[in-house]
Amino acid sequence: MAATSQFTLALNPPHSFSHSYSFPSLIGLSSRYRQSKFLLLSTSSWRSPKRTFLVRNVSSEPKLKDPVADEESPTAATAFAPDASSIASSIKYHAEFTPLFSPDRFDLPKAFFATAQSVRDALIINWNETFELYERLNVKQAYYLSMEFLQGRALLNAIGNLELTGPYAEALSKLGYELENVASQEPDAALGNGGLGRLASCFLDSLATLNYPAWGYGLRYKYGLFKQKITKDGQEEVAENWLEIGNPWEIVRNDIKYHIKFYGKVVIGSDGKKNWTGGEDIEAVAHDVPIPGYKTKNTINLRLWSTKAPTEDFDLAAFNAGEHSRASEALASAEKICHVLYPGDDSIEGKILRLKQQYTLCSASLQDIVERFVRRSGANIKWEEFPEKVAVQMNDTHPTLCIPELMRILLDLKGLSWEEAWNVTQRTVAYTNHTVLPEALEKWNFELMQRLLPRHVEIIELIDEELIRTIISEYGTADLKLLREKLKELRILENVDLPAAYSDLFIEPEESSTIASTEVLKRSKEADSVDKDEFVEVDDELESKGIQDKKVEPTPPPPPPKMVRMANLSVVGGHAVNGVAEIHSEIVKDEVFNAFYKLWPGKFQNKTNGVTPRRWILFCNPDLSKLITNWIGSEDWVLNTEKLGGLKKFADDEDLQNQWRIAKRNNKLKAVSFLKEKTGYTVSPDAMFDIQVKRIHEYKRQLLNILGIVYRYKKMKEMSAKERKETYVPRVCIFGGKAFATYVQAKRIVKFITDVGATVNHDPEIGDLLKVIFVPDYNVSVAELLIPASELSQHISTAGMEASGTSNMKFAMNGCILIGTLDGANVEIRQEVGADNFFLFGAEAHEIAGLRKERAEGKFIPDPRFEEVKEYVRSGVFGSCDYEELIASLEGNEGFGRADYFLVGKDFPSYIECQEKVDEAYRDQKKWTRMSILNTAGSYKFSSDRTIHEYAKDIWSIKPVELP
């Protein structure tokens, strides 16, 4: 046995103690730390609840071998069980030897970092073993490229997946802290904003848990989107500070960096190859974040890129001459690429920065992927086998430049022919569409892209020419009008002349030209026959008034801008296109990409979104999780959510219903404390918690929700106190979400919600019957607290405009009942939980176009209740702010920002009538609890595990790889 040593760490207040912890050989770390590197190893078997950690000297080991080594070996490892004492010793070790704080204090932030570093030790070893297995087997690997990864906090998720929550809680207790308090010190990683990024993070969790070989790629944003503050003027944006004191989870790979080029020119070398030269060069540096699976050693990777300029770009001469700003221009230009998620793009500079971000993600990731393929292939590189080893998934259109970038690498750097490179690219890349909104189907100015990425525009032009050839082959030239329409609809390049090979396709026949010329000549002669004296009289009159005769030529309208349509490029360049809910995928096929669907029907699929049940039930809602496990009889539902359906048979059981209500109330009490801390408002846990938390956008219709609340408030004010209590169920209406900094109307909605809250919440006549709360800076951690406490959740987008949504799935999993339209995943959720357990209202997707047409023709007659609520807002009851622009957007029949494009007025009467049904159902708590149980039971289909299995089988063609 290894010797046992004493390790003592003296700490000062707020937790002053001088404890000694005994653990095998860890004192050796302090004496030998300078000579060798030590890692904490996990020798747990796959899905085994028992784990053993090792401390191993790996200074002489290029790769990890069998972790069970001979104790007599020079590289022998000493094992200790992951019990509370050993974990406490590991935490204390990191507090001393990997410090980010001063040594004289062990306060909460330091405790968090030391704890996270202790967990990271185990993750790194599992990560290394996973990576080595992929390398050794040369498996096909999926790569998920996304501009967003909305991870949330990592500590509780990591120790939960490692099944070490109990031991870590006990270890921290020994050190004087509660696990929950330590975990709360972790800031949310500011790498995303909404559903797009949260979906990507759920997918990574499922990929790791299901043992699929996969990585994620993204950008390491220093300041995130923004931190939202709510002031008297509404939303205020300030920079995120999540990296201010470092990120304990990331591993900087300074040896993994790739050159990224912008601008420059394309020249043809002596070998006939295209060379992209000159311009601006930066470097992308890898930062790896380990992603652990649940009950498995499999630990995959999220690789994030930061950007910098080469050191030689710092102009030392200029700096010494006092021109400090100019000296570091190149450095600042490079680093700002990863400063902010979705920088404002109203300016040319903003557009350039966004395009630089997208290209950096694509270029660095593709270079990394190609380098890995080459390394794993060894001396026998067969590029035609690249798609058999690599699957690239583009999460929306942001990574579309993957297509021309992979082509550039294959053509210019690897020497493939156009046909070979195009075949490889199309078989490798796939595209997930997340929207039907025109503004989200990205277009880039052709000249801007040509200036920034000249070689890529050349490649896109050739891809466009390939597409033109396909379109002509499909539709022929007999019906030129039809062909022109199809080219206009399908081409990647918009408002760009046809290539030279097809330039004479639409030239008018000679006969038509002759007829036209004859008509012009005839009209000219008719004009000459007009009495010239009339013109002389007019000229004389003008001259007498001192007005000179000037011929004013009409100004021709400017030509429409040339654009690159990224969604079209995504469809053309990949082998699969998927929507993210059944109704959305049908809209994609029938409307958004109908012409492409007719051309290539086999490309189009549906993959309904899903969320990880680990984070969104097991870890964020432990009371409900224990309840589910007890009634189902095992915890198998965490990996096999179909077992949640077993709750259905107990939905009427009084014991389960009573326990269910207790669990919900416990979660509501936590939310009450949180809301008091964050907003200053005190709310009653006995009221219904009615929640709408998501990105603020007109199509998501937070405006419909708050107008419904205003109507409710107005009617309450018209009643006596007794009537109010008899008519209305007490409600706490909670909003959360960010409006993009440049989205003026969305920011008006935020301001309006907060003004309504300020009035209602201070009205003594209303009291606890109605509260309106806007939670600032909504993020994953806030969601993990609010969703378990929710009782009603609003998913009320204009039908046909929400691709899927994922928060609706999280709410349903936690026993929350939804009110919503038949939009996105609402359709499938309603099918699974039962129509009687979903509050449905509003127009359906197939009706929307007709309703907008009716509005444009002036045939829409608004409901009197809608007119009443608008006038109430205009009366000034909610303060002095002028809401005319907001209300005016709901009026009129045409015009930008008017005519109620999102049909708030049309759906308003249906909405408030549906809310009356909600009140009625909530009064019957037995019925409501039954509905709640059936929502959780019916949510089994919406696990991201199911979604990932479908992607793996139908799009990526990858199989699980289990670590021994």
C-alpha positions, 0 to 999 in steps of 0.5 A: 500500500502507498504511504498515507500523508498529511496535507494541511491547508490553513485558511482565513475567514470567512471560513477559517480552519486548519484541517488535516486530511489524510489521503494516499500519496497526495503530499507527493504532489507538492514535492514532485509537482515541479518535475512531473504532471499529474492527472486524476484518472477515472477507472470506472467501467461503463455505466458502473455506479462505482468509480475509482480515481487515480493519480498518475505520473505521466511525465514519461507517457506520451499516451495513457495506457491501461489505467490499472498499473503495477504499483511497483512500476515507476509510473505506478498510480495510487488509487483512492475511491471517490469518497467525500474525504478524497474529493475534499482533498482534491479540492484543497489541492487545486485551491493551493496548486492551481490557484486563480485567487490569493492564497489567504482566503477560501471564499465561495468563488475560490471554492467553486473554481477548486471544485470545478478543477477537481471535476475537470481532472476526471473529465480530462482523463475520460476525454483523452480516453474517448479521443484515443478510442476514436483515433485508434478505431478511425470511426466516422465522426459527426461535427456539429457547427453552430454559432451558438451553444447555450450551455448554462452552468456546468458543475452540477451537470458534470457531477450529476453525469459522473454520479458524484453529486452526493460525494461532492456535496459531502466533501464541500460540507466538510470544507464548510460550504453547501454544494448549491451555494458553491454551484451558484458562483458559476456564471452561465457561459455566454455562448448563446441566446435562445433555442438555437444554442440550447438545442445544440447543447442538448444535442451534445449532452445526448451525443455523449450519453449515447456514446456517439463519436461527435464534436461540437464547434463554435466561437468563444465569445468574450462578451456574449450577446449582452447582459440585460438590465431593466431600468425605468427606460426598459431594456439596457444592454451591457457586456457579459462578464462571464470570463472576467475571472476565467473559465475553469472548464476550458482547456486552451490548446495553444498548439492547435491554431489555424490561419484564417485569411480575409480580403486579398486576391486570387492568382493562378500559380505556375502549376495552374492552381488558384492561390488566394494571396495577400490580405489580412491574416489572423489565427484561430486558437482552440479552446476545448470544453469536455462534455460528459455523458450520463453514466458513461465514460464517454466524454466528447468535446466542444471546441471553441475558437478564439481569434488573435493576430500573429505577434509580428503584426504588432507594430513595435516601431509605431508603438515606440513612436507614440502611435499606440493605437496604430501599433495594435490595430491588427491585434484589435481587429483580429480579437474583436471577431470573437467579442460579441455574439450577433454584433449589430449589422446595420452598418457596413462594419457590422456586416463585415464583422458578422461575415468574418465570424461565420467564416472563422467558425467554418474555416478553423473547424474545416481545417481542423476536421481535414487535418484530423482525417489526414492524420487518421488516414496515415499514408493511405489518404483516399479523399473519396472516403472523406464522407465515410469518416466525416459528417458536418451538420450546419445548425441553421445558415450561419455555417453555410460557408462550410460548403465553399470552404471545404471546396477551397481546401479540396481544390486549392490545397489538396489538388482534387478536381472540381467533380471530385471535390463537389462530390465529396462536399455534397456527401459530407455536409447537411443543413438544419433549417430553423426558421420560415422568417425571411430575415433569418434566411440569410443573404449577403451582399455579393460585392461585400463577400467578394471583397472579403472572401474573393476565392469563395465567391469564385467557388460559389459562382461555379456552384451556381453555374452547376445549379443553373445547368441542373435547372435547365436540364430539369425544365428545358428551354421550351417554356422560357417564362417558366425557366426564368421563374425557376432560375429566379427562385432557385439560384444562389446568386440573386440579381446576378447576370447569368454566366456567359455560357447561358447569357443568350438564353433569354435574348429576344428573337429577331422578329420581336426586335423588329416589331419593337423598333417599328412601334418606336418609330411609329410613336416618334412620328406621332409625336412629330405631328403635334403642333409645335406652336404649343411648345413654343408658347409654353417655352415663351411663358417659362422664359418670361418668368425667368425659368430656363428651359432644361431637359430633365431626364427621369432618374432610372431606379437603382438596380437591385443589389446583388446578393448571395442566398445562403439558405439556397447554397445550404440546400444545394451544397448538402445531401440532407435538409431537415426541419425541426418539427412535423408542421415546420418540415411540411412548411419547408417542403410546401413553401420555403423550399418548394422548388428545391423539394420538387427538384430533390425530394429525397433530400428533405426530412423531419427531425423534431427537436428534443431536450435532454431529460438529464438537465431538464428534469433530473438535475433541475427538478430533483423533487419531481425526479424522485417522485417519477422514479418512485412511481415508475419503479426505477430511474431508467426513464432518464435514459429511456424517456418512453418509460415516462408514459408509465405515469399515465396509469397513476394520473388519478391516484390521490397519493400521487396527486398529493405528492405531485402538488407538494413537489410543485409547491416546493419549486414555487417557493424557490421561485418566490425567493428568487423573484424577490431577490431579482426584482424586489416583488413579493408574490404568493406561492398560492397563485398560478404561476403563468410563464412566458420566457423566450427571445422577445420577438413580435412573432412570439407574441409577448404583446398578445400576452401582455394585452391579455393581462391588461384586459384582465386588469381592466375588468378586475378594476371594474368589479367589486373586491368580492366579484374579483375573487369570485371571477379570477384565479390569482396569477403571477404572470412572469416574462423573461427574454432578451430583445436584440439591441437594434430591434426597436419594436421588441424593446418597446414590448419589454418597456410596456411589460415592465410599465404594466407590472409597475402599475399592477403590482402596486395597486392595493385593490388588486393585491395578490390576484394579479402580479406581472414580473419581468425577470431580467437577464433570462438565461439557462440557470433562471430557466432551471429555476422557473420551469419546475415552478411553472403551472401554465406556460405560453407558446402563442406564436403566430401559427406557421412562424415558430419552427419548433420551439424547445422550451415548450418541451421543457415545460411539458416535461416538468408537468406544466400545462401549455396554452398555445397555437397549433405551431411548431412542436406544439402540434406534436406535444398536444398529440402526445399529452392529449387535446384535453390537456392542452389549451388551444386557441388561434388561427391555424397555419393554413389560414394565415395567408388568407387572413393577411389578404383579408386585412390588406383588403380592408375586410378585417373587423376587430373584436370590440374587446381588442379595441377596448384594450387598445384605448385603455393603453392609450389612456395613460393608465400605465404611465407617461410613456408614449405607446402609440408606435406599439399600438399603431402596429396593430392598426391599419391595413397595409404598410411597414410596421402596420396592419398587425402582420402577426395577427394579434388582433385576430387571435385576441378574442380566442386567446382571452376566451381560452384564458377563461377556460384556464381559470376554470380548470385551475379551480379544480385542483384534482383535474389540474394535477391530473393534466399536469401528470399527463403532460409529463407522461406525454413528454417522453417523445421530446428527449434529445436522445430520440432526436440524436438517434434519428440524426445518427441513423438518417443523416450522419450514418454514425454508430455508438462507440463504447469505451471499455 
